[in-house]
Amino acid sequence: MTPARADILQVAPERLVMLMLVIAAGVALVLSRLIWLGLMAQGPEGRDALALVPLRGDIVDRNGAPLARTIDIWAIQVARHELANDPADLAGKLAQIMPEHDRAWYYRQLTSGPRYNYLAQRALPETVNAVNALGEPGIRFARVPERLYPQTVLAAHALGPIDASGHGVSGVERALDDQLTNPIARARPAMLSLDARVQAAVEAELGNAMTSFQAKGAAGLVLDVATGEVVAMASLPNFDPNRPPAIANPKDPFDPAALMLRNNVVQSVYELGSTFKPITMAAAIDSGVVGSMARRFDATEPLAIGGFKIKDDHPQRRYLNIPETLVHSSNIATARIADELGAERMQAMFRKLGFDTRPDITLKERGRPIWPVSWGRVATMTTAYGHGIAITPLQLASAYAALVNGGIWRPATLLRLAPGQVPAGRRVISPATSARMRQLLRLVVLKGTGKKAEAPGYRVGGKTGTAEVATKAGYAKNRNVSTFAAAFPMDAPRYVVVVMIDSPIASAASAGQTTAGWTAAPVVSRVIMRTGSMLGVTPDRNRDVDVAELMPLLWSAPGDADE
């Protein structure tokens, strides 16, 4: 062995030891940094007051507009045992720099409680610079992650807030929690099906209506009939996910904060009244129970059944054919049709539409429908016009999509779908029945209770639904749920729009009425007028002629209906 090689072998272990020491020092530095940041997260009571939330991926709308992102913010904390200056003097200076608290508060933070106290949890850079200029070694500064919702209240219920530990509480934040916190998955933002522009329009129109009618709550959504993508989802009352309200009593269903956080589109279930009539009609036509649009049903007087009477709000006191039954929204004729349809076929239709299960949607917060305990003759008749069965507005929207899109039901989603990702769905009615339903729904807007939902050039079709609110004591005579379910354009439907207003109070804007034709239908019209072009639907009044030409085949009533 040469002397040079011997020297190298002698020095090698020493170099290896030095390298290991350097690595160990680096690890120790990282660990100490993590420990220090952990101490920074300790609040006034020694708990995590500003938790180090895990980094989360961004959430964007279908066009890439940011809806949620994680940013760094400044936190200012004091280590009481390291203070070099007089706490009383320091407290006075801090109160001048950060006047959100007085001198006494800062003095308590500097002199009592745990060793580490927060002085500010969301400090502006200029505030940090000013406090740092005091030269106090016991005051520390840290950049900590914070979840930011740049659009504030926009789509709050669809997005949901996160908790102090940085995990989703509700909405997409909860549903996609694993994806958003996964280091690999979060490299790409989660793209939702929502369109922020359409969402803003729906929220604005729904908010105006809720204020105008002093309503208890409201819900609205826009759904792509071909894919099941939710383009807008609005629930009122609303909240700001940047500062979500604290629930005082989670077990109290009437806690104001709990009501504010509740997503009425997917969590709340309602008896949606006459919006069920087109569903009943579709089942009757598809099953062959109704073979001709000209067939008439007796609506000359109320129908006595099970100890009570089924009445019409707009009694015609004559026999009504199928189009007339929908245009005049006849409970009596619809009940007679359901009676012939029978409980088994009625249930089968509702089950195919998913009315017996929680709504199909990306979210985890989903209300359970109220399904009749027994399906006797009375239940079969009343559910046909939306009483005795309660579902979410989302389920109604998915059902209407199937009525007009050729007969295919698809689950709803809040994620943007590529063409190859659209689910096949399941057939609910035949293409021929769906085509007939498009004509009938268009007639309801042209000649029936849905006139105020018309949006010139967009060829709207739909159905009103006004149902008394069900309470433990029975149905409230002075409160109702007003709903309008629509689709457009009816010659080639692209979108379903559903608007629900809970307990509206009559106003001058509604001519003293609280029914859906006066409260919910106008909101649908304004939403479509504002968003149609955004959604790629070009208004064209000339195409209404095609639908108008079908009217002689369907329409034979002597007068129009008003709600």
C-alpha positions as CSV (number, residue, x, y, z in Angstrom):
1,M,0.0,0.0,0.0
2,T,1.4,3.4,-1.0
3,P,1.8,6.1,1.7
4,A,-0.7,8.3,-0.2
5,R,-3.4,5.6,-0.2
6,A,-2.8,5.0,3.5
7,D,-3.3,8.7,4.2
8,I,-6.6,8.6,2.2
9,L,-7.9,5.6,4.1
10,Q,-7.0,7.2,7.4
11,V,-8.8,10.5,6.6
12,A,-11.9,8.9,5.0
13,P,-13.6,8.0,8.3
14,E,-13.1,11.5,9.6
15,R,-14.7,13.0,6.5
16,L,-17.6,10.6,6.8
17,V,-18.1,11.6,10.4
18,M,-18.0,15.3,9.4
19,L,-20.6,14.7,6.7
20,M,-22.9,12.9,9.1
21,L,-22.5,15.8,11.6
22,V,-23.4,18.3,8.9
23,I,-26.5,16.3,7.9
24,A,-27.5,15.9,11.6
25,A,-27.1,19.7,12.0
26,G,-29.4,20.3,9.1
27,V,-32.0,17.9,10.4
28,A,-31.8,19.5,13.8
29,L,-32.3,22.9,12.2
30,V,-35.4,21.8,10.4
31,L,-36.8,20.2,13.5
32,S,-36.1,23.2,15.6
33,R,-37.9,25.4,13.0
34,L,-40.9,23.1,13.1
35,I,-40.9,23.1,16.9
36,W,-40.7,26.9,16.9
37,L,-43.6,27.2,14.4
38,G,-45.6,24.8,16.6
39,L,-45.0,27.0,19.6
40,M,-46.2,29.9,17.4
41,A,-49.4,28.1,17.0
42,Q,-50.1,28.0,20.8
43,G,-52.9,30.4,21.7
44,P,-53.7,32.3,24.8
45,E,-55.0,29.2,26.6
46,G,-52.2,27.0,25.4
47,R,-54.2,25.5,22.6
48,D,-53.9,26.0,18.9
49,A,-55.4,29.5,18.3
50,L,-54.0,29.8,14.8
51,A,-53.3,26.3,13.7
52,L,-50.7,25.5,11.2
53,V,-53.1,24.4,8.6
54,P,-51.9,21.8,6.0
55,L,-51.3,23.3,2.6
56,R,-54.3,22.9,0.4
57,G,-54.7,22.9,-3.3
58,D,-56.6,25.7,-5.0
59,I,-60.2,25.4,-6.1
60,V,-61.2,27.1,-9.3
61,D,-64.4,27.4,-11.3
62,R,-64.9,25.8,-14.7
63,N,-63.1,28.7,-16.4
64,G,-60.2,28.8,-14.0
65,A,-61.4,31.7,-11.8
66,P,-60.1,31.2,-8.3
67,L,-62.6,30.3,-5.6
68,A,-60.3,29.1,-2.8
69,R,-56.6,29.2,-2.3
70,T,-54.0,29.1,0.5
71,I,-51.9,32.2,1.2
72,D,-49.3,33.1,3.7
73,I,-50.2,35.6,6.4
74,W,-48.2,37.2,9.2
75,A,-48.6,36.3,12.9
76,I,-47.1,38.2,15.8
77,Q,-46.4,36.4,19.1
78,V,-44.6,37.2,22.3
79,A,-42.4,34.8,24.3
80,R,-43.0,36.3,27.8
81,H,-39.9,34.7,29.3
82,E,-37.7,36.4,26.7
83,L,-38.9,40.0,27.1
84,A,-36.1,42.6,27.5
85,N,-38.2,45.8,27.9
86,D,-40.7,47.0,30.5
87,P,-44.1,45.3,29.7
88,A,-46.0,48.4,30.7
89,D,-44.1,50.6,28.3
90,L,-44.2,48.0,25.6
91,A,-48.0,47.6,25.9
92,G,-48.5,51.3,25.3
93,K,-46.5,51.2,22.2
94,L,-48.2,48.1,20.9
95,A,-51.7,49.7,21.5
96,Q,-50.6,52.7,19.3
97,I,-49.4,50.4,16.5
98,M,-52.3,48.0,16.7
99,P,-55.3,49.9,18.1
100,E,-57.7,47.0,17.7
101,H,-56.9,46.3,21.4
102,D,-56.2,48.7,24.2
103,R,-53.1,49.0,26.4
104,A,-54.6,46.8,29.2
105,W,-55.2,43.9,26.8
106,Y,-51.6,44.0,25.5
107,Y,-50.3,44.2,29.0
108,R,-52.1,41.0,29.9
109,Q,-50.7,39.2,26.9
110,L,-47.2,40.3,27.9
111,T,-47.5,39.4,31.6
112,S,-49.9,36.6,32.1
113,G,-51.1,33.2,30.8
114,P,-48.9,30.8,28.9
115,R,-45.3,31.5,27.9
116,Y,-46.4,32.2,24.3
117,N,-49.3,34.6,23.6
118,Y,-50.6,36.0,20.3
119,L,-50.5,39.7,19.8
120,A,-51.9,39.5,16.2
121,Q,-53.0,36.6,14.1
122,R,-53.6,38.4,10.8
123,A,-51.1,41.2,10.7
124,L,-50.4,43.4,7.7
125,P,-46.7,43.7,6.5
126,E,-46.6,47.4,7.6
127,T,-47.8,46.4,11.1
128,V,-45.1,43.7,11.3
129,N,-42.4,46.3,10.3
130,A,-43.6,48.7,12.9
131,V,-43.6,46.2,15.7
132,N,-40.3,44.8,14.6
133,A,-38.9,48.4,14.8
134,L,-39.5,48.3,18.6
135,G,-36.5,46.1,18.9
136,E,-38.0,43.7,21.4
137,P,-36.3,40.3,21.2
138,G,-39.2,38.6,22.9
139,I,-41.6,39.4,20.1
140,R,-41.5,36.9,17.2
141,F,-42.9,36.9,13.7
142,A,-44.0,34.0,11.5
143,R,-45.6,33.4,8.1
144,V,-48.4,30.9,8.5
145,P,-50.7,29.5,5.9
146,E,-54.3,30.8,5.7
147,R,-57.2,29.6,3.5
148,L,-58.6,32.5,1.4
149,Y,-61.9,32.7,-0.4
150,P,-61.3,35.7,-2.8
151,Q,-64.9,35.8,-3.9
152,T,-66.1,36.0,-0.2
153,V,-69.7,34.8,-0.1
154,L,-69.9,33.5,-3.7
155,A,-70.7,29.8,-3.8
156,A,-70.1,29.6,0.0
157,H,-72.3,26.5,0.5
158,A,-70.8,24.7,-2.4
159,L,-67.3,25.4,-1.3
160,G,-67.7,25.2,2.5
161,P,-65.2,26.5,5.1
162,I,-62.3,24.7,6.8
163,D,-61.8,24.2,10.5
164,A,-59.0,25.3,12.8
165,S,-57.0,22.2,11.9
166,G,-57.2,23.0,8.3
167,H,-59.7,20.4,7.1
168,G,-62.9,20.9,5.3
169,V,-66.1,21.3,7.4
170,S,-68.6,21.1,4.5
171,G,-69.0,21.5,0.8
172,V,-66.2,20.7,-1.7
173,E,-63.6,21.5,1.0
174,R,-64.8,18.5,2.9
175,A,-65.7,16.3,0.0
176,L,-62.2,16.7,-1.6
177,D,-60.3,17.0,1.6
178,D,-57.9,14.2,0.8
179,Q,-57.2,15.5,-2.7
180,L,-56.7,19.1,-1.6
181,T,-54.2,18.1,1.1
182,N,-52.4,15.5,-0.9
183,P,-48.9,16.9,-1.9
184,I,-49.1,15.4,-5.4
185,A,-52.8,16.0,-6.1
186,R,-52.8,19.6,-4.9
187,A,-50.2,20.5,-7.5
188,R,-53.2,20.9,-9.9
189,P,-56.2,23.0,-8.8
190,A,-59.6,21.2,-8.3
191,M,-61.8,22.5,-11.2
192,L,-65.4,22.7,-10.3
193,S,-68.4,22.6,-12.7
194,L,-69.5,26.0,-11.3
195,D,-69.3,29.1,-13.5
196,A,-68.6,32.1,-11.2
197,R,-70.4,34.5,-13.5
198,V,-73.6,32.4,-13.5
199,Q,-73.3,31.8,-9.8
200,A,-73.1,35.5,-9.1
201,A,-76.2,36.2,-11.2
202,V,-78.2,33.4,-9.5
203,E,-77.2,34.6,-6.0
204,A,-78.0,38.2,-6.9
205,E,-81.5,37.5,-8.2
206,L,-82.2,35.0,-5.5
207,G,-81.1,37.5,-2.9
208,N,-83.2,40.3,-4.3
209,A,-86.3,38.0,-4.3
210,M,-85.6,36.8,-0.7
211,T,-85.3,40.4,0.5
212,S,-88.4,41.6,-1.5
213,F,-90.6,38.8,-0.1
214,Q,-88.9,38.7,3.4
215,A,-88.5,34.9,2.9
216,K,-87.1,32.5,5.5
217,G,-84.8,30.9,3.0
218,A,-84.2,30.2,-0.7
219,A,-82.4,27.9,-3.1
220,G,-81.4,28.1,-6.7
221,L,-79.4,26.1,-9.2
222,V,-78.5,25.7,-12.8
223,L,-77.9,22.2,-14.1
224,D,-76.5,21.0,-17.4
225,V,-79.1,18.5,-18.7
226,A,-76.7,16.5,-20.8
227,T,-73.9,16.0,-18.2
228,G,-75.4,16.5,-14.7
229,E,-72.8,19.3,-14.0
230,V,-74.0,21.9,-11.6
231,V,-73.2,25.3,-13.1
232,A,-74.6,27.3,-10.2
233,M,-75.7,26.4,-6.7
234,A,-77.0,29.1,-4.3
235,S,-78.5,28.8,-0.9
236,L,-79.8,31.6,1.3
237,P,-79.2,32.8,4.0
238,N,-75.5,33.0,3.0
239,F,-72.2,33.3,4.9
240,D,-68.6,34.2,4.3
241,P,-66.3,31.1,4.4
242,N,-63.4,33.4,5.3
243,R,-65.1,33.9,8.7
244,P,-67.8,31.3,9.1
245,P,-70.3,31.8,11.9
246,A,-69.8,29.7,15.1
247,I,-72.6,27.3,15.9
248,A,-73.6,27.8,19.6
249,N,-75.5,24.6,19.8
250,P,-74.9,21.9,17.1
251,K,-78.0,20.0,18.3
252,D,-80.3,22.9,17.9
253,P,-81.8,22.9,14.4
254,F,-82.9,26.5,14.8
255,D,-79.5,27.9,15.8
256,P,-79.1,30.9,13.5
257,A,-75.6,29.9,12.5
258,A,-76.6,26.4,11.8
259,L,-79.4,27.6,9.5
260,M,-76.9,29.9,7.7
261,L,-74.5,27.1,7.1
262,R,-77.2,24.8,5.9
263,N,-77.2,24.1,2.1
264,N,-80.8,24.3,1.1
265,V,-80.1,22.9,-2.3
266,V,-78.9,19.5,-1.1
267,Q,-79.6,19.3,2.6
268,S,-83.1,20.7,3.1
269,V,-86.1,18.6,1.8
270,Y,-89.4,20.2,0.8
271,E,-92.8,19.2,-0.5
272,L,-92.4,20.8,-3.9
273,G,-96.1,20.7,-4.9
274,S,-97.2,20.9,-8.5
275,T,-93.7,20.7,-9.9
276,F,-94.4,16.9,-9.5
277,K,-97.2,17.0,-12.0
278,P,-95.1,16.8,-15.1
279,I,-93.3,13.8,-13.5
280,T,-96.6,12.0,-13.0
281,M,-97.7,12.9,-16.5
282,A,-94.5,11.5,-18.0
283,A,-95.0,8.2,-16.1
284,A,-98.6,8.0,-17.3
285,I,-97.6,8.7,-20.9
286,D,-94.6,6.4,-20.9
287,S,-96.5,3.5,-19.4
288,G,-99.4,3.8,-21.8
289,V,-102.0,4.8,-19.1
290,V,-102.5,8.0,-21.1
291,G,-102.4,7.1,-24.8
292,S,-103.8,10.3,-26.2
293,M,-103.3,14.0,-25.3
294,A,-107.0,14.4,-26.0
295,R,-108.1,12.0,-23.3
296,R,-110.1,13.9,-20.6
297,F,-110.4,13.5,-16.9
298,D,-113.2,14.7,-14.7
299,A,-112.3,17.9,-12.8
300,T,-115.9,19.2,-12.5
301,E,-115.8,19.1,-8.7
302,P,-113.4,18.3,-5.8
303,L,-112.4,14.6,-5.5
304,A,-113.4,13.0,-2.2
305,I,-110.8,10.4,-1.0
306,G,-109.7,9.1,2.4
307,G,-111.9,11.5,4.4
308,F,-110.8,14.7,2.7
309,K,-111.2,16.4,-0.6
310,I,-108.7,17.1,-3.3
311,K,-109.4,20.6,-4.7
312,D,-108.0,22.8,-7.5
313,D,-106.6,26.3,-6.9
314,H,-107.8,27.3,-10.4
315,P,-111.0,25.2,-10.7
316,Q,-112.2,24.9,-14.3
317,R,-115.2,22.8,-13.3
318,R,-115.1,20.6,-16.4
319,Y,-113.3,17.7,-18.0
320,L,-109.6,18.4,-18.8
321,N,-107.3,16.9,-21.3
322,I,-103.6,16.3,-20.7
323,P,-102.3,19.7,-21.7
324,E,-105.1,21.4,-19.9
325,T,-104.3,19.5,-16.7
326,L,-100.8,20.9,-16.7
327,V,-101.6,24.3,-18.0
328,H,-104.3,24.8,-15.3
329,S,-102.3,22.8,-12.7
330,S,-105.3,20.6,-11.8
331,N,-104.8,18.6,-8.7
332,I,-108.0,16.7,-9.3
333,A,-107.2,15.6,-12.9
334,T,-103.6,14.7,-11.8
335,A,-104.9,12.6,-8.9
336,R,-107.3,10.7,-11.2
337,I,-104.4,10.0,-13.6
338,A,-102.2,8.8,-10.7
339,D,-105.1,6.6,-9.5
340,E,-105.0,4.8,-12.9
341,L,-101.3,4.7,-12.9
342,G,-101.3,2.9,-9.5
343,A,-98.9,2.9,-6.5
344,E,-96.5,0.4,-8.0
345,R,-95.8,2.4,-11.2
346,M,-95.8,5.7,-9.3
347,Q,-93.1,4.4,-6.9
348,A,-91.1,2.9,-9.7
349,M,-91.0,6.3,-11.4
350,F,-89.9,8.1,-8.3
351,R,-87.3,5.5,-7.5
352,K,-85.8,5.7,-11.0
353,L,-85.4,9.5,-10.3
354,G,-83.7,8.8,-7.0
355,F,-86.4,10.3,-4.8
356,D,-86.1,7.4,-2.3
357,T,-82.4,8.1,-1.5
358,R,-80.2,11.0,-0.6
359,P,-79.3,13.2,-3.6
360,D,-76.5,12.1,-5.9
361,I,-73.9,14.8,-5.7
362,T,-70.2,15.3,-5.0
363,L,-71.0,16.7,-1.5
364,K,-71.3,14.7,1.7
365,E,-74.0,16.9,3.2
366,R,-77.1,15.5,1.7
367,G,-80.6,15.5,3.1
368,R,-82.7,12.3,3.4
369,P,-86.0,12.5,1.5
370,I,-89.3,12.0,3.3
371,W,-90.9,8.9,1.7
372,P,-94.5,7.9,2.4
373,V,-94.8,5.2,5.1
374,S,-97.4,3.4,3.1
375,W,-98.5,3.6,-0.5
376,G,-102.2,3.4,-0.4
377,R,-104.6,5.1,-2.8
378,V,-104.4,8.4,-1.0
379,A,-100.5,8.5,-1.0
380,T,-100.5,7.6,-4.7
381,M,-102.8,10.5,-5.5
382,T,-101.3,13.2,-3.3
383,T,-97.7,12.4,-4.2
384,A,-98.7,12.8,-7.8
385,Y,-99.0,16.6,-7.2
386,G,-96.1,16.8,-4.7
387,H,-97.7,16.4,-1.3
388,G,-96.8,13.7,1.2
389,I,-93.3,13.3,-0.3
390,A,-90.3,15.7,0.3
391,I,-87.1,15.9,-1.7
392,T,-84.3,18.4,-2.2
393,P,-84.3,21.1,-5.0
394,L,-81.3,19.3,-6.5
395,Q,-83.3,16.1,-6.9
396,L,-86.0,18.0,-8.6
397,A,-83.5,19.6,-11.0
398,S,-82.0,16.2,-11.9
399,A,-85.6,14.8,-12.5
400,Y,-86.4,17.7,-14.9
401,A,-83.2,17.1,-16.7
402,A,-84.3,13.6,-17.4
403,L,-87.8,14.8,-18.5
404,V,-86.3,17.0,-21.3
405,N,-83.0,15.5,-22.3
406,G,-84.4,12.5,-24.1
407,G,-85.2,10.5,-20.9
408,I,-81.8,9.8,-19.3
409,W,-81.3,10.5,-15.5
410,R,-77.7,11.3,-14.5
411,P,-76.2,12.0,-11.1
412,A,-75.3,15.6,-10.4
413,T,-71.7,16.7,-9.9
414,L,-69.8,19.8,-8.8
415,L,-66.7,18.7,-10.7
416,R,-66.1,19.8,-14.3
417,L,-66.4,16.7,-16.6
418,A,-64.4,16.0,-19.7
419,P,-66.5,14.6,-22.6
420,G,-65.4,11.1,-21.8
421,Q,-66.3,11.4,-18.1
422,V,-70.0,12.0,-18.5
423,P,-71.8,9.0,-16.9
424,A,-74.1,6.9,-19.1
425,G,-77.0,7.4,-16.6
426,R,-80.1,5.3,-16.7
427,R,-83.2,5.5,-18.9
428,V,-86.3,6.9,-17.1
429,I,-88.7,7.6,-20.0
430,S,-88.6,7.0,-23.7
431,P,-87.2,9.7,-26.1
432,A,-90.8,10.1,-27.5
433,T,-92.2,10.8,-24.0
434,S,-89.4,13.2,-23.4
435,A,-90.2,15.1,-26.6
436,R,-93.9,15.3,-25.6
437,M,-92.9,16.6,-22.1
438,R,-90.9,19.4,-23.8
439,Q,-94.0,20.5,-25.6
440,L,-96.2,20.4,-22.5
441,L,-93.7,22.3,-20.4
442,R,-93.4,24.9,-23.0
443,L,-97.2,25.3,-23.1
444,V,-97.3,25.9,-19.3
445,V,-95.1,29.0,-19.8
446,L,-96.9,30.1,-22.9
447,K,-100.4,29.6,-21.7
448,G,-100.4,28.5,-18.1
449,T,-99.3,29.4,-14.6
450,G,-95.6,29.9,-15.7
451,K,-96.1,32.9,-17.9
452,K,-93.8,35.1,-15.8
453,A,-90.9,32.7,-16.3
454,E,-90.8,33.5,-20.0
455,A,-87.5,34.9,-21.2
456,P,-88.0,36.2,-24.8
457,G,-85.9,34.3,-27.3
458,Y,-84.8,31.6,-24.9
459,R,-87.9,29.4,-25.3
460,V,-88.5,28.5,-21.6
461,G,-90.6,25.6,-20.4
462,G,-91.4,24.7,-16.9
463,K,-93.8,24.2,-14.1
464,T,-94.9,26.1,-10.9
465,G,-95.2,24.5,-7.6
466,T,-96.8,26.1,-4.5
467,A,-97.1,23.9,-1.4
468,E,-98.1,24.7,2.2
469,V,-95.2,24.2,4.6
470,A,-95.5,21.0,6.6
471,T,-95.1,21.4,10.3
472,K,-95.5,19.1,13.4
473,A,-99.0,20.6,13.9
474,G,-100.0,20.0,10.2
475,Y,-99.8,22.2,7.2
476,A,-99.3,26.0,7.8
477,K,-102.1,27.9,6.0
478,N,-100.1,31.1,6.0
479,R,-96.7,29.8,4.8
480,N,-95.8,28.1,1.6
481,V,-92.8,26.8,-0.4
482,S,-92.9,28.4,-3.9
483,T,-90.9,26.7,-6.6
484,F,-90.4,27.0,-10.3
485,A,-88.6,24.3,-12.3
486,A,-87.6,25.3,-15.8
487,A,-85.6,24.2,-18.8
488,F,-84.3,26.1,-21.8
489,P,-84.3,26.3,-24.8
490,M,-87.2,23.8,-25.1
491,D,-86.5,22.9,-28.8
492,A,-83.1,21.6,-27.8
493,P,-82.8,21.8,-23.9
494,R,-79.4,22.7,-22.5
495,Y,-80.0,23.7,-18.9
496,V,-82.5,23.3,-16.1
497,V,-83.0,26.2,-13.7
498,V,-84.8,25.6,-10.3
499,V,-85.7,28.4,-7.9
500,M,-87.3,27.8,-4.5
501,I,-88.4,30.4,-2.1
502,D,-89.3,29.3,1.5
503,S,-92.2,31.2,3.2
504,P,-92.4,34.3,1.0
505,I,-94.5,37.2,2.3
506,A,-96.8,38.9,-0.2
507,S,-95.6,42.3,-1.5
508,A,-96.5,44.9,-4.1
509,A,-94.0,43.2,-6.5
510,S,-96.1,40.0,-6.4
511,A,-99.5,41.8,-6.5
512,G,-100.2,40.5,-3.0
513,Q,-99.6,36.9,-4.0
514,T,-97.1,34.3,-2.6
515,T,-97.6,31.6,-5.2
516,A,-94.8,30.4,-7.4
517,G,-96.1,32.0,-10.5
518,W,-95.6,35.4,-8.9
519,T,-92.5,34.8,-6.7
520,A,-90.3,32.1,-8.1
521,A,-91.1,32.2,-11.8
522,P,-89.9,35.8,-12.3
523,V,-86.6,35.0,-10.7
524,V,-86.1,32.2,-13.2
525,S,-86.9,34.6,-16.1
526,R,-84.3,37.1,-14.8
527,V,-81.7,34.4,-14.3
528,I,-82.1,33.1,-17.8
529,M,-82.0,36.6,-19.3
530,R,-78.8,37.4,-17.4
531,T,-77.0,34.1,-18.0
532,G,-78.3,32.6,-21.2
533,S,-75.5,34.2,-23.3
534,M,-72.8,33.2,-20.8
535,L,-74.0,29.6,-21.1
536,G,-73.7,29.7,-24.9
537,V,-77.4,29.9,-25.7
538,T,-78.1,32.6,-28.3
539,P,-81.6,34.1,-27.9
540,D,-83.6,33.7,-31.1
541,R,-87.3,34.6,-31.1
542,N,-87.9,33.2,-34.5
543,R,-87.5,29.7,-33.3
544,D,-90.6,30.0,-31.1
545,V,-92.7,29.6,-34.2
546,D,-91.8,25.9,-34.3
547,V,-93.3,25.4,-30.9
548,A,-96.3,27.6,-31.5
549,E,-97.2,25.4,-34.5
550,L,-97.5,22.5,-32.2
551,M,-100.1,24.2,-30.0
552,P,-103.2,23.3,-32.2
553,L,-102.2,19.6,-31.6
554,L,-102.2,20.0,-27.9
555,W,-104.3,23.0,-26.9
556,S,-108.0,23.2,-26.8
557,A,-108.9,25.1,-23.7
558,P,-111.1,28.2,-24.0
559,G,-109.0,30.4,-21.7
560,D,-105.6,30.9,-20.2
561,A,-104.6,30.3,-16.6
562,D,-103.2,32.8,-14.1
563,E,-101.6,32.0,-10.8
